[in-house]
Amino acid sequence: MKTILIEIKNSVIAVLITGIILCGFYPVIVFGLSQLLFKHQANGSLITAKDGKLLGSGWLGQNFSSDKYFHPRPSAAGTGYDASSSGGTNLGPTSRKLIDSVKAAVGQYRKENNLPAGLPVPADAVTSSGSGLDPHISVKNARIQVARVAKARSLDPEKVQALVEKQTEGRSLGIFGEPGVNVLKLNLALDGQLE
């Protein structure tokens, strides 16, 4: 009986010590290091206007539907771009619902951007991301939208194209993923709200 009580006492002490370390010290250390080394990212990668007004986060997609703006990837998060309902459709490649929605999205994309019927459409223009909140589109997707945005804003397409190139972000760490364009940052730059 004495051995059992010693084991229970040791177990309780181990749980308390582990709890203090993992629920107390560790989070404080991680929080402190993140604030010290990665303050912008740790605080949500918030984007502010020149006047200091909060405009959004560089890591969360937002819906833009006007022809004057570049359009993001479709979203399956809640009613669209709802961070509290982040998630994809989880439909498989043979799903009739997925096939029909992609066909409809391709038709809409071609119509919006005045594309001929045979021209391939970038996959990210017609399929949602796994989170439904992807803030980036492919460079190809952005380049296709240049003509529409330039026309809607009465701008020279070359000027809009130059802005796309300026806002293009390279691969993560130079090797991971593909270059992309953050839609919020690009649209804010179009509006002259970013430097």
Contact map, one row per residue, 1 for C-alpha under 8 A:
111110000000000000000000000000000000000000000000000000000000000000000000000000000000000000000000000000000000000000000000000000000000000000000000000000000000000000000000000000000000000000000000000
111111000000000000000000000000000000000000000000000000000000000000000000000000000000000000000000000000000000000000000000000000000000000000000000000000000000000000000000000000000000000000000000000
111111100000000000000000000000000000000000000000000000000000000000000000000000000000000000000000000000000000000000000000000000000000000000000000000000000000000000000000000000000000000000000000000
111111110000000000000000000000000000000000000000000000000000000000000000000000000000000000000000000000000000000000000000000000000000000000000000000000000000000000000000000000000000000000000000000
111111111000000000000000000000000000000000000000000000000000000000000000000000000000000000000000000000000000000000000000000000000000000000000000000000000000000000000000000000000000000000000000000
011111111100000000000000000000000000000000000000000000000000000000000000000000000000000000000000000000000000000000000000000000000000000000000000000000000000000000000000000000000000000000000000000
001111111110000000000000000000000000000000000000000000000000000000000000000000000000000000000000000000000000000000000000000000000000000000000000000000000000000000000000000000000000000000000000000
000111111111000000000000000000000000000000000000000000000000000000000000000000000000000000000000000000000000000000000000000000000000000000000000000000000000000000000000000000000000000000000000000
000011111111100000000000000000000000000000000000000000000000000000000000000000000000000000000000000000000000000000000000000000000000000000000000000000000000000000000000000000000000000000000000000
000001111111110000000000000000000000000000000000000000000000000000000000000000000000000000000000000000000000000000000000000000000000000000000000000000000000000000000000000000000000000000000000000
000000111111111000000000000000000000000000000000000000000000000000000000000000000000000000000000000000000000000000000000000000000000000000000000000000000000000000000000000000000000000000000000000
000000011111111100000000000000000000000000000000000000000000000000000000000000000000000000000000000000000000000000000000000000000000000000000000000000000000000000000000000000000000000000000000000
000000001111111110000000000000000000000000000000000000000000000000000000000000000000000000000000000000000000000000000000000000000000000000000000000000000000000000000000000000000000000000000000000
000000000111111111000000000000000000000000000000000000000000000000000000000000000000000000000000000000000000000000000000000000000000000000000000000000000000000000000000000000000000000000000000000
000000000011111111100000000000000000000000000000000000000000000000000000000000000000000000000000000000000000000000000000000000000000000000000000000000000000000000000000000000000000000000000000000
000000000001111111110000000000000000000000000000000000000000000000000000000000000000000000000000000000000000000000000000000000000000000000000000000000000000000000000000000000000000000000000000000
000000000000111111111000000000000000000000000000000000000000000000000000000000000000000000000000000000000000000000000000000000000000000000000000000000000000000000000000000000000000000000000000000
000000000000011111111110000000000000000000000000000000000000000000000000000000000000000000000000000000000000000000000000000000000000000000000000000000000000000000000000000000000000000000000000000
000000000000001111111111000000000000000000000000000000000000000000000000000000000000000000000000000000000000000000000000000000000000000000000000000000000000000000000000000000000000000000000000000
000000000000000111111111100000000000000000000000000000000000000000000000000000000000000000000000000000000000000000000000000000000000000000000000000000000000000000000000000000000000000000000000000
000000000000000011111111110000000000000000000000000000000000000000000000000000000000000000000000000000000000000000000000000000000000000000000000000000000000000000000000000000000000000000000000000
000000000000000001111111111000000000000000000000000000000000000000000000000000000000000000000000000000000000000000000000000000000000000000000000000000000000000000000000000000000000000000000000000
000000000000000001111111111000000000000000000000000000000000000000000000000000000000000000000000000000000000000000000000000000000000000000000000000000000000000000000000000000000000000000000000000
000000000000000000111111111100000000000000000000000000000000000000000000000000000000000000000000000000000000000000000000000000000000000000000000000000000000000000000000000000000000000000000000000
000000000000000000011111111110000000000000000000000000000000000000000000000000000000000000000000000000000000000000000000000000000000000000000000000000000000000000000000000000000000000000000000000
000000000000000000001111111111000000000000000000000000000000000000000000000000000000000000000000000000000000000000000000000000000000000000000000000000000000000000000000000000000000000000000000000
000000000000000000000111111111100000000000000000000000000000000000000000000000000000000000000000000000000000000000000000000000000000000000000000000000000000000000000000000000000000000000000000000
000000000000000000000001111111110000000000000000000000000000000000000000000000000000000000000000000000000000000000000000000000000000000000000000000000000000000000000000000000000000000000000000000
000000000000000000000000111111111000000000000000000000000000000000000000000000000000000000000000000000000000000000000000000000000000000000000000000000000000000000000000000000000000000000000000000
000000000000000000000000011111111100000000000000000000000000000000000000000000000000000000000000000000000000000000000000000000000000000000000000000000000000000000000000000000000000000000000000000
000000000000000000000000001111111110000000000000000000000000000000000000000000000000000000000000000000000000000000000000000000000000000000000000000000000000000000000000000000000000000000000000000
000000000000000000000000000111111111000000000000000000000000000000000000000000000000000000000000000000000000000000000000000000000000000000000000000000000000000000000000000000000000000000000000000
000000000000000000000000000011111111110000000000000000000000000000000000000000000000000000000000000000000000000000000000000000000000000000000000000000000000000000000000000000000000000000000000000
000000000000000000000000000001111111111001000000000000000000000000000000000000000000000000000000000000000000000000000000000000000000000000000000000000000000000000000000000000000000000000000000000
000000000000000000000000000000111111111001000000000000000000000000000000000000000000000000000000000000000000000000000000000000000000000000000000000000000000000000000000000000000000000000000000000
000000000000000000000000000000011111111000000000000000000000000000000000000000000000000000000000000000000000000000000000000000000000000000000000000000000000000000000000000000000000000000000000000
000000000000000000000000000000001111111000000000000000000000000000000000000000000000000000000000000000000000000000000000000000000000000000000000000000000000000000000000000000000000000000000000000
000000000000000000000000000000001111111111000000000000000000000000000000000000000000000000000000000000000000000000000000000000000000000000000000000000000000000000000000000000000000000000000000000
000000000000000000000000000000000111111111100000000000000000000000000000000000000000000000000000000000000000000000000000000000000000000000000000000000000000000000000000000000000000000000000000000
000000000000000000000000000000000000011111111100000000000000000000000000000000000000000000000000000000000000000000000000000000000000000000000000000000000000000000000000000000000000000000000000000
000000000000000000000000000000000000011111111000000000000000000000000000000000000000000000000000000000000000000000000000000000000000000000000000000000000000000000000000000000000000000000000000000
000000000000000000000000000000000110011111111000000000000000000000000000000000000000000000000000000000000000000000000000000000000000000000000000000000000000000000000000000000000000000000000000000
000000000000000000000000000000000000001111111100000000000000000000000000000000000000000000000000000000000000000000000000000000000000000000000000000000000000000000000000000000000000000000000000000
000000000000000000000000000000000000000111111100000000001110000000000000000000000000000000000000000000000000000000000000000000000000000000000000000000000000000000000000000000000000000000000000000
000000000000000000000000000000000000000111111110000000001110000000000000000000000000000000000000000000000000000000000000000000000000000000000000000000000000000000000000000000000000000000000000000
000000000000000000000000000000000000000100111111000001111100000000000000000000000000000000000000000000000000000000000000000000000000000000000000000000000000000000000000000000000000000000000000000
000000000000000000000000000000000000000000001111100001111100000000000000000000000000000000000000000000000000000000000000000000000000000000000000000000000000000000000000000000000000000000000000000
000000000000000000000000000000000000000000000111111111110000000000000000000000000000000000000000000000000000000000000000000000000000000000000000000000000000000000000000000000000000000000000000010
000000000000000000000000000000000000000000000011111111100000000000000000000000000000000000000000000000000000000000000000000000000000000000000000000000000000000000000000000000000000000000000000110
000000000000000000000000000000000000000000000001111110000000000000000000000000000000000000000000000000000000000000000000000000000000000000000000000000000000000000000000000000000000000000000000111
000000000000000000000000000000000000000000000001111110000000000000000000000000000000000000000000000000000000000000000000000000000000000000000000000000000000000000000000000000000000000000000000000
000000000000000000000000000000000000000000000001111111000000000000000000000000000000000000000000000000000000000000000000000000000000000000000000000000000000000000000000000000000000000000000000000
000000000000000000000000000000000000000000000001111111100000000000000000000000000000000000000000000000000000000000000000000000000000000000000000000000000000000000000000000000000000000000000000000
000000000000000000000000000000000000000000000111100111110000000000000000000000000000000000000000000000000000000000000000000000000000000000000000000000000000000000000000000000000000000000000000000
000000000000000000000000000000000000000000000111100011111000000000000000000000000000000000000000000000000000000000000000000000000000000000000000000000000000000000000000000000000000000000000000000
000000000000000000000000000000000000000000000111000001111101000000000000000000000000000000000000000000000000000000000000000000000000000000000000000000000000000000000000000000000000000100000000000
000000000000000000000000000000000000000000011110000000111111000000000000000000000000000000000000000000000000000000000000000000000000000000000000000000000000000000000000000000000000000000000000000
000000000000000000000000000000000000000000011110000000011111100000000000000000000000000000000000000000000000000000000000000000000000001000000000000000000000000000000000000000000000010110000000000
000000000000000000000000000000000000000000011000000000001111100000000000000000000000000000000000000000000000000000000000000000000000111000000000000000000000000000000000000000000000000000000000000
000000000000000000000000000000000000000000000000000000011111110000000000000000001010000000000000000000000000000000000000000000000000111000000000000000000000000000000000000000000000000000000000000
000000000000000000000000000000000000000000000000000000000111111000000001000000001000000000000000000000000000000000000000000000000001111100000000000000000000000000000000000000000000001100000000000
000000000000000000000000000000000000000000000000000000000001111100000001000000001000000000000000000000000000000000000000000000000000101000000000000000000000000000000000000000000000000100000000000
000000000000000000000000000000000000000000000000000000000000111110000011000000011000000000000000000000000000000000000000000000000000000000000000000000000000000000000000000000000000000000000000000
000000000000000000000000000000000000000000000000000000000000011111001111000000000000000000000000000000000000000000000000000000000000000000000000000000000000000000000000000000000000000000000000000
000000000000000000000000000000000000000000000000000000000000001111101110000000000000000000000000000000000000000000000000000000000000000000000000000000000000000000000000000000000000000000000000000
000000000000000000000000000000000000000000000000000000000000000111111000000000000000000000000000000000000000000000000000000000000000000000000000000000000000000000000000000000000000000000000000000
000000000000000000000000000000000000000000000000000000000000000011111100000000000000000000000000000000000000000100000000000000000000000000000000000110010000000000000000000000000000000000000000000
000000000000000000000000000000000000000000000000000000000000000001111100000000000000000000000000000000000000000000000000000000000000000000000000000111011000000000000000000000000000000000000000000
000000000000000000000000000000000000000000000000000000000000000111111110000000000000000000000000000000000000000000000000000000000000000000000000000010000000000000000000000000000000000000100000000
000000000000000000000000000000000000000000000000000000000000000110111111000000000000000000000000000000000000000000000000000000000000000000000100110010000000000000000000000000000000001001100000000
000000000000000000000000000000000000000000000000000000000000001110001111100000000000000000000000000000000000000000000000000000000000000000000000100000000000000000000000000000000000001000000000000
000000000000000000000000000000000000000000000000000000000000111100000111110000000000000000000000000000000000000000000000000010000000001110000000000000000000000000000000000000000000001000000000000
000000000000000000000000000000000000000000000000000000000000000000000011111000000000000000000000000000000000000000000000000111111000011110000000000000000000000000000000000000000000000000000000000
000000000000000000000000000000000000000000000000000000000000000000000001111100010000000000000000000000000000000000000000000111111001000000000000000000000000000000000000000000000000000000000000000
000000000000000000000000000000000000000000000000000000000000000000000000111110011000000100000000000000000000000000000000000000011001100000000000000000000000000000000000000000000000000000000000000
000000000000000000000000000000000000000000000000000000000000000000000000011111111000011110000000000000000000000000000000000000011011000000000000000000000000000000000000000000000000000000000000000
000000000000000000000000000000000000000000000000000000000000000000000000001111111110111100000000000000000000000000000000000000000011100000000000000000000000000000000000000000000000000000000000000
000000000000000000000000000000000000000000000000000000000000000000000000000111111101111000000000000000000000000000000000000000000000000000000000000000000000000000000000000000000000000000000000000
000000000000000000000000000000000000000000000000000000000000000000000000000111111100000000000000000000000000000000000000000000000000000000000000000000000000000000000000000000000000000000000000000
000000000000000000000000000000000000000000000000000000000000001000000000011111111100000000000000000000000000000000000000000000000001000000000000000000000000000000000000000000000000000000000000000
000000000000000000000000000000000000000000000000000000000001111000000000001111111110010000000000000000000000000000000000000000000001100000000000000000000000000000000000000000000000000000000000000
000000000000000000000000000000000000000000000000000000000000000000000000000011111111110000000000000000000000000000000000000000000000100000000000000000000000000000000000000000000000000000000000000
000000000000000000000000000000000000000000000000000000000001000000000000000010001111110000000000000000000000000000000000000000000000100000000000000000000000000000000000000000000000000000000000000
000000000000000000000000000000000000000000000000000000000000000000000000000001000111110000000000000000000000000000000000000000000000000000000000000000000000000000000000000000000000000000000000000
000000000000000000000000000000000000000000000000000000000000000000000000000011000111111000000000000000000000000000000000000000000000000000000000000000000000000000000000000000000000000000000000000
000000000000000000000000000000000000000000000000000000000000000000000000000111001111111100000000000000000000000000000000000000000011100000000000000000000000000000000000000000000000000000000000000
000000000000000000000000000000000000000000000000000000000000000000000000000111000000111110000000000000000000000000000000000000000111000000000000000000000000000000000000000000000000000000000000000
000000000000000000000000000000000000000000000000000000000000000000000000001110000000011111000000000000000000000000000000000000011111000000000000000000000000000000000000000000000000000000000000000
000000000000000000000000000000000000000000000000000000000000000000000000000100000000001111100000000000000000000000000000000000010100000000000000000000000000000000000000000000000000000000000000000
000000000000000000000000000000000000000000000000000000000000000000000000000000000000000111110000000000000000000000000000000000000100000000000000000000000000000000000000000000000000000000000000000
000000000000000000000000000000000000000000000000000000000000000000000000000000000000000011111010110000000000000000000000000000000000000000000000000000000000000000000000000000000000000000000000000
000000000000000000000000000000000000000000000000000000000000000000000000000000000000000001111110010000000000000000000000000000000000000000000000000000000000000000000000000000000000000000000000000
000000000000000000000000000000000000000000000000000000000000000000000000000000000000000000111110011000000000000000000000000000000000000000000000000000000000000000000000000000000000000000000000000
000000000000000000000000000000000000000000000000000000000000000000000000000000000000000000011111011000000000000000000000000000000000000000000000000000000000000000000000000000000000000000000000000
000000000000000000000000000000000000000000000000000000000000000000000000000000000000000000111111111000000000000000000000000000000000000000000000000000000000000000000000000000000000000000000000000
000000000000000000000000000000000000000000000000000000000000000000000000000000000000000000000111111100000000000000000000000000000000000000000000000000000000000000000000000000000000000000000000000
000000000000000000000000000000000000000000000000000000000000000000000000000000000000000000100011111110000000000000000000000000000000000000000000000000000000000000000000000000000000000000000000000
000000000000000000000000000000000000000000000000000000000000000000000000000000000000000000111111111111000000000000000000000000000000000000000000000000000000000000000000000000000000000000000000000
000000000000000000000000000000000000000000000000000000000000000000000000000000000000000000001111111111100000000000000000000000000000000000000000000000000000000000000000000000000000000000000000000
000000000000000000000000000000000000000000000000000000000000000000000000000000000000000000000001111111110000000000000000000000000000000000000000000000000000000000000000000000000000000000000000000
000000000000000000000000000000000000000000000000000000000000000000000000000000000000000000000000111111111000000000000000000000000000000000000000000000000000000000000000000000000000000000000000000
000000000000000000000000000000000000000000000000000000000000000000000000000000000000000000000000011111111100000000000000000001100000000000000000000000000000000000000000000000000000000000000000000
000000000000000000000000000000000000000000000000000000000000000000000000000000000000000000000000001111111110000000000000000000000000000000000000000000000000000000000000000000000000000000000000000
000000000000000000000000000000000000000000000000000000000000000000000000000000000000000000000000000111111111000000000000000000000000000000000000000000000000000000000000000000000000000000000000000
000000000000000000000000000000000000000000000000000000000000000000000000000000000000000000000000000011111111100000000000000011000000000000000000000000000000000000000000000000000000000000000000000
000000000000000000000000000000000000000000000000000000000000000000000000000000000000000000000000000001111111110000000000100011000000000000000000000000000000000000000000000000000000000000000000000
000000000000000000000000000000000000000000000000000000000000000000000000000000000000000000000000000000111111111000000000000000000000000000000000000000000000000000000000000000000000000000000000000
000000000000000000000000000000000000000000000000000000000000000000000000000000000000000000000000000000011111111100000000000000000000000000000000000000000000000000000000000000000000000000000000000
000000000000000000000000000000000000000000000000000000000000000000000000000000000000000000000000000000001111111110000000100011000000000000000000000000000000000000000000000000000000000000000000000
000000000000000000000000000000000000000000000000000000000000000000000000000000000000000000000000000000000111111111111000100000000000000000000000000000000000000000000000000000000000000000000000000
000000000000000000000000000000000000000000000000000000000000000000000000000000000000000000000000000000000011111111100000000000000000000000000000000000000000000000000000000000000000000000000000000
000000000000000000000000000000000000000000000000000000000000000000100000000000000000000000000000000000000001111111100000000000000000000000000000000100000000000000000000000000000000000000000000000
000000000000000000000000000000000000000000000000000000000000000000000000000000000000000000000000000000000000111111100000000000000000000000000001101100000000000000000000000000000000000000000000000
000000000000000000000000000000000000000000000000000000000000000000000000000000000000000000000000000000000000011111110000000000000000000000000000000100000000000000000000000000000000000000000000000
000000000000000000000000000000000000000000000000000000000000000000000000000000000000000000000000000000000000011111111010000000000000000000000000000000000000000000000000000000000000000000000000000
000000000000000000000000000000000000000000000000000000000000000000000000000000000000000000000000000000000000010001111110000000000000000000000000000000000000000000000000000000000000000000000000000
000000000000000000000000000000000000000000000000000000000000000000000000000000000000000000000000000000000000010000111110000000000000000000000000000000000000000000000000000000000000000000000000000
000000000000000000000000000000000000000000000000000000000000000000000000000000000000000000000000000000000000000000011111000000000000000000000000000000000000000000000000000000000000000000000000000
000000000000000000000000000000000000000000000000000000000000000000000000000000000000000000000000000000000000000000111111100000000000000000000000000000000000000000000000000000000000000000000000000
000000000000000000000000000000000000000000000000000000000000000000000000000000000000000000000000000000000000000000000111110000000000000000000000000000000000000000000000000000000000000000000000000
000000000000000000000000000000000000000000000000000000000000000000000000000000000000000000000000000000000100110000000011111011000000000000001000000000000000000000000000000000000000000000000000000
000000000000000000000000000000000000000000000000000000000000000000000000000000000000000000000000000000000000000000000001111111000000000001011000000000000000000000000000000000000000000000000000000
000000000000000000000000000000000000000000000000000000000000000000000000000000000000000000000000000000000000000000000000111111100000000000000000000000000000000000000000000000000000000000000000000
000000000000000000000000000000000000000000000000000000000000000000000000110000000000000000000000000000000000000000000000011111111000000011001000000000000000000000000000000000000000000000000000000
000000000000000000000000000000000000000000000000000000000000000000000001110000000000000000000000000000001100100000000000111111100000000010001000000000000000000000000000000000000000000000000000000
000000000000000000000000000000000000000000000000000000000000000000000000110000000000000000000000000001001100100000000000111111110000000000000000000000000000000000000000000000000000000000000000000
000000000000000000000000000000000000000000000000000000000000000000000000110000000000000000000000000001000000000000000000001111111000000000000000000000000000000000000000000000000000000000000000000
000000000000000000000000000000000000000000000000000000000000000000000000111100000000000110000000000000000000000000000000000101111111000000000000000000000000000000000000000000000000000000000000000
000000000000000000000000000000000000000000000000000000000000000000000000111100000000000100000000000000000000000000000000000100111111110000000000000000000000000000000000000000000000000000000000000
000000000000000000000000000000000000000000000000000000000000000000000000000000000000001111000000000000000000000000000000000000011111000000000000000000000000000000000000000000000000000000000000000
000000000000000000000000000000000000000000000000000000000000000000000000000110000000011100000000000000000000000000000000000000011111110000000000000000000000000000000000000000000000000000000000000
000000000000000000000000000000000000000000000000000000000000100000000000011110011000011100000000000000000000000000000000000000011111110000000000000000000000000000000000000000000000000000000000000
000000000000000000000000000000000000000000000000000000000011110000000000001010001110010000000000000000000000000000000000000000001011111000000000000000000000000000000000000000000000000000000000000
000000000000000000000000000000000000000000000000000000000011100000000000100000000000000000000000000000000000000000000000000000001011111110000000000000000000000000000000000000000000000000000000000
000000000000000000000000000000000000000000000000000000000111110000000001100000000000000000000000000000000000000000000000000000000000111110000000000000000000000000000000000000000000011100000000000
000000000000000000000000000000000000000000000000000000000000100000000001100000000000000000000000000000000000000000000000000000000000011111000000000000000000000000000000000000000001111000000000000
000000000000000000000000000000000000000000000000000000000000000000000001100000000000000000000000000000000000000000000000000110000000011111101100000000000000000000000000000000000001111000000000000
000000000000000000000000000000000000000000000000000000000000000000000000000000000000000000000000000000000000000000000000010100000000000111111100000000000000000000000000000000000111100000000000000
000000000000000000000000000000000000000000000000000000000000000000000000000000000000000000000000000000000000000000000000000000000000000011111110000000000000000000010001000000000011100000000000000
000000000000000000000000000000000000000000000000000000000000000000000000000000000000000000000000000000000000000000000000010000000000000001111111000000000000000000000000000000000000000000000000000
000000000000000000000000000000000000000000000000000000000000000000000000000000000000000000000000000000000000000000000000110110000000000011111111100000000000000000000000000000000000000000000000000
000000000000000000000000000000000000000000000000000000000000000000000100000000000000000000000000000000000000000000000000000000000000000011111111110000000000000000010000000000000000100000000000000
000000000000000000000000000000000000000000000000000000000000000000000000000000000000000000000000000000000000000000000000000000000000000000111111110000000000000010010000000000000000000000000000000
000000000000000000000000000000000000000000000000000000000000000000000000000000000000000000000000000000000000000010000000000000000000000000011111111000000000000000000000000000000000000000000000000
000000000000000000000000000000000000000000000000000000000000000000000110000000000000000000000000000000000000000010000000000000000000000000001111111110000000000000000000000000000000000000000000000
000000000000000000000000000000000000000000000000000000000000000000000100000000000000000000000000000000000000000000000000000000000000000000000111111111000000100110000000000000000000000000000000000
000000000000000000000000000000000000000000000000000000000000000000000000000000000000000000000000000000000000000010000000000000000000000000000001111111100000100000000000000000000000000000000000000
000000000000000000000000000000000000000000000000000000000000000000110000000000000000000000000000000000000000000111000000000000000000000000000000111111110000000000000000000000000000000000000000000
000000000000000000000000000000000000000000000000000000000000000000111100000000000000000000000000000000000000000000000000000000000000000000000000111111111000000100000000000000000000000000000000000
000000000000000000000000000000000000000000000000000000000000000000010000000000000000000000000000000000000000000000000000000000000000000000000000011111111111100100000000000000000000000000000000000
000000000000000000000000000000000000000000000000000000000000000000000000000000000000000000000000000000000000000000000000000000000000000000000000001111111110100000000000000000000000000000000000000
000000000000000000000000000000000000000000000000000000000000000000110000000000000000000000000000000000000000000000000000000000000000000000000000000111111110000000000000000000000000000000000000000
000000000000000000000000000000000000000000000000000000000000000000010000000000000000000000000000000000000000000000000000000000000000000000000000000011111110000000000000000000000000000000000000000
000000000000000000000000000000000000000000000000000000000000000000000000000000000000000000000000000000000000000000000000000000000000000000000000000001111111000000000000000000000000000000000000000
000000000000000000000000000000000000000000000000000000000000000000000000000000000000000000000000000000000000000000000000000000000000000000000000000001111111101100000000000000000000000000000000000
000000000000000000000000000000000000000000000000000000000000000000000000000000000000000000000000000000000000000000000000000000000000000000000000000001000111111100000000000000000000000000000000000
000000000000000000000000000000000000000000000000000000000000000000000000000000000000000000000000000000000000000000000000000000000000000000000000011001100011111110000000000000000000000000000000000
000000000000000000000000000000000000000000000000000000000000000000000000000000000000000000000000000000000000000000000000000000000000000000000000000000000001111111000000000000000000000000000000000
000000000000000000000000000000000000000000000000000000000000000000000000000000000000000000000000000000000000000000000000000000000000000000000000000000000011111111100000000000000000000000000000000
000000000000000000000000000000000000000000000000000000000000000000000000000000000000000000000000000000000000000000000000000000000000000000000000010011000011111111110000000000000000000000000100000
000000000000000000000000000000000000000000000000000000000000000000000000000000000000000000000000000000000000000000000000000000000000000000000010010000000000111111111000000000000000000000000000000
000000000000000000000000000000000000000000000000000000000000000000000000000000000000000000000000000000000000000000000000000000000000000000000000000000000000011111111100000000000000000000000000000
000000000000000000000000000000000000000000000000000000000000000000000000000000000000000000000000000000000000000000000000000000000000000000000000000000000000001111111110000000000000000001001100000
000000000000000000000000000000000000000000000000000000000000000000000000000000000000000000000000000000000000000000000000000000000000000000100110000000000000000111111111000000000000100001000000000
000000000000000000000000000000000000000000000000000000000000000000000000000000000000000000000000000000000000000000000000000000000000000000000000000000000000000011111111000000000000000000000000000
000000000000000000000000000000000000000000000000000000000000000000000000000000000000000000000000000000000000000000000000000000000000000000000000000000000000000001111111000000000000000000000000000
000000000000000000000000000000000000000000000000000000000000000000000000000000000000000000000000000000000000000000000000000000000000000000000000000000000000000000111111100000000000110011000000000
000000000000000000000000000000000000000000000000000000000000000000000000000000000000000000000000000000000000000000000000000000000000000000100000000000000000000000011111110000000011110000000000000
000000000000000000000000000000000000000000000000000000000000000000000000000000000000000000000000000000000000000000000000000000000000000000000000000000000000000000000011111000000011110000000000000
000000000000000000000000000000000000000000000000000000000000000000000000000000000000000000000000000000000000000000000000000000000000000000000000000000000000000000000001111101000111000000000000000
000000000000000000000000000000000000000000000000000000000000000000000000000000000000000000000000000000000000000000000000000000000000000000000000000000000000000000000000111111111111000000000000000
000000000000000000000000000000000000000000000000000000000000000000000000000000000000000000000000000000000000000000000000000000000000000000000000000000000000000000000000011111111100000000000000000
000000000000000000000000000000000000000000000000000000000000000000000000000000000000000000000000000000000000000000000000000000000000000000000000000000000000000000000000001111110000000000000000000
000000000000000000000000000000000000000000000000000000000000000000000000000000000000000000000000000000000000000000000000000000000000000000000000000000000000000000000000011111110000000000000000000
000000000000000000000000000000000000000000000000000000000000000000000000000000000000000000000000000000000000000000000000000000000000000000000000000000000000000000000000001111111000000000000000000
000000000000000000000000000000000000000000000000000000000000000000000000000000000000000000000000000000000000000000000000000000000000000000000000000000000000000000000000001111111100000000000000000
000000000000000000000000000000000000000000000000000000000000000000000000000000000000000000000000000000000000000000000000000000000000000000000000000000000000000000000000001100111110000000000000000
000000000000000000000000000000000000000000000000000000000000000000000000000000000000000000000000000000000000000000000000000000000000000001000000000000000000000000000000011100011111000000000000000
000000000000000000000000000000000000000000000000000000000000000000000000000000000000000000000000000000000000000000000000000000000000000001100000000000000000000000000001111000001111100000000000000
000000000000000000000000000000000000000000000000000000000000000000000000000000000000000000000000000000000000000000000000000000000000000111100000000000000000000000000001111000000111110000000000000
000000000000000000000000000000000000000000000000000000000000000000000000000000000000000000000000000000000000000000000000000000000000000111100100000000000000000000010011100000000011111001000000000
000000000000000000000000000000000000000000000000000000000100000000000000000000000000000000000000000000000000000000000000000000000000001110000000000000000000000000000011100000000001111111000000000
000000000000000000000000000000000000000000000000000000000000100000000111000000000000000000000000000000000000000000000000000000000000001110000000000000000000000000000000000000000000111111100000000
000000000000000000000000000000000000000000000000000000010100110000000000000000000000000000000000000000000000000000000000000000000000001000000000000000000000000000000000000000000000011111110000000
000000000000000000000000000000000000000000000000000000000100000000000000000000000000000000000000000000000000000000000000000000000000000000000000000000000000000000000010000000000000011111111000010
000000000000000000000000000000000000000000000000000000000000000000000100000000000000000000000000000000000000000000000000000000000000000000000000000000000000000000110010000000000000111111111100000
000000000000000000000000000000000000000000000000000000000000000000001100000000000000000000000000000000000000000000000000000000000000000000000000000000000000000000000000000000000000001111111110000
000000000000000000000000000000000000000000000000000000000000000000000000000000000000000000000000000000000000000000000000000000000000000000000000000000000000000000000000000000000000000111111111110
000000000000000000000000000000000000000000000000000000000000000000000000000000000000000000000000000000000000000000000000000000000000000000000000000000000000000000100000000000000000000011111111111
000000000000000000000000000000000000000000000000000000000000000000000000000000000000000000000000000000000000000000000000000000000000000000000000000000000000000100100000000000000000000001111111100
000000000000000000000000000000000000000000000000000000000000000000000000000000000000000000000000000000000000000000000000000000000000000000000000000000000000000000000000000000000000000000111111110
000000000000000000000000000000000000000000000000000000000000000000000000000000000000000000000000000000000000000000000000000000000000000000000000000000000000000000000000000000000000000000011111111
000000000000000000000000000000000000000000000000110000000000000000000000000000000000000000000000000000000000000000000000000000000000000000000000000000000000000000000000000000000000000000011111111
000000000000000000000000000000000000000000000001110000000000000000000000000000000000000000000000000000000000000000000000000000000000000000000000000000000000000000000000000000000000000010011011111
000000000000000000000000000000000000000000000000010000000000000000000000000000000000000000000000000000000000000000000000000000000000000000000000000000000000000000000000000000000000000000001001111
